């Protein structure tokens, strides 16, 4: 069982930045894919960006060039650096990890971007 705990959400003005953190109970070397998803009110959960052990990354078109997903292996933490935030980025952000075809989720952290 892997526990994931997100932090770093909050309220920010449009154009601002936030960095989300996801602390893992397991070594990141055991998690093939790690990433961030978000869910806005009334919408389905969507992929924001993820990264594999091999270093490949994938981002949603809506965040390319603004958001960066990264792993800190020594700290067992996944980060999401969010720059140039827009009101449409407002959502609950969830950390996800996949190991041996099992998905693990954090509890989510709220990000609100005011215009």
C-alpha positions in Angstrom: 0.0 0.0 0.0 1.3 3.5 -0.9 0.1 6.6 0.8 0.3 9.9 -1.0 -0.2 13.3 0.7 -0.5 16.5 -1.3 0.2 20.0 0.0 0.8 23.4 -1.4 -2.6 24.4 -2.7 -4.2 27.7 -2.0 -5.6 30.9 -3.5 -3.5 32.9 -6.0 -4.1 35.7 -8.5 -4.1 35.1 -12.2 -0.5 35.2 -13.5 0.9 33.9 -10.2 2.7 30.7 -9.3 2.2 27.8 -6.9 4.2 24.6 -6.3 2.3 21.5 -5.2 4.0 18.6 -3.4 3.1 15.0 -3.1 4.9 13.1 -0.4 5.0 9.3 -0.9 5.3 6.6 1.7 7.1 4.4 -0.8 10.4 4.9 -2.7 9.8 6.7 -6.0 11.9 4.0 -7.6 9.0 1.6 -7.1 6.5 3.8 -8.8 6.5 3.4 -12.6 4.4 6.4 -13.3 3.6 9.4 -11.1 1.5 12.4 -12.1 -1.0 15.0 -11.3 -4.7 15.1 -12.2 -7.3 17.8 -11.5 -11.0 18.0 -11.2 -13.0 21.2 -11.6 -16.6 21.5 -10.3 -19.0 19.7 -12.7 -16.2 18.3 -14.8 -14.4 15.0 -15.1 -11.0 14.4 -13.6 -8.3 15.0 -16.2 -4.6 14.4 -16.5 -2.4 17.5 -15.9 1.0 15.8 -16.4 2.9 12.7 -15.5 6.4 11.3 -15.6 7.8 7.8 -15.8 10.8 6.2 -14.2 12.5 6.5 -17.6 12.1 10.2 -17.5 9.3 10.6 -20.1 6.8 13.3 -19.4 3.3 14.0 -20.8 1.3 17.2 -20.3 -2.2 18.3 -21.1 -2.2 20.8 -24.0 -3.8 23.4 -21.7 -0.8 23.4 -19.3 2.2 22.9 -21.7 4.9 25.5 -21.2 3.4 26.6 -17.9 3.4 23.5 -15.6 6.3 21.2 -14.8 6.2 17.8 -13.1 9.3 16.6 -11.4 10.5 13.8 -9.0 12.7 14.3 -6.0 13.9 10.8 -5.3 15.8 11.5 -2.1 12.8 13.3 -0.6 10.3 10.7 -2.0 8.3 13.7 -3.3 6.6 14.6 -6.6 6.2 18.2 -7.5 4.0 20.2 -9.8 5.4 23.7 -10.5 2.6 25.9 -11.9 3.4 29.2 -13.5 1.3 31.8 -15.3 -1.8 30.5 -13.6 -5.2 31.2 -15.1 -8.7 31.1 -13.5 -9.5 28.0 -15.6 -6.8 26.2 -13.7 -9.0 26.3 -10.6 -9.6 22.7 -9.5 -8.8 20.1 -6.9 -5.4 18.6 -7.8 -4.7 15.0 -7.1 -1.5 13.1 -7.0 -1.4 9.7 -8.7 1.1 6.9 -8.6 1.1 3.6 -10.4 2.9 0.5 -9.4 2.4 -3.0 -10.9 -0.9 -1.9 -12.5 -2.3 -0.6 -9.2 -3.3 3.1 -8.9 -2.8 5.1 -5.8 -4.4 8.5 -5.1 -3.8 11.3 -2.7 -6.7 13.1 -1.0 -6.4 16.2 -3.2 -5.5 19.8 -2.6 -7.6 22.8 -3.7 -6.1 25.4 -6.1 -8.1 28.6 -6.7 -7.0 31.2 -9.2 -8.7 34.6 -9.0 -9.1 36.9 -12.0 
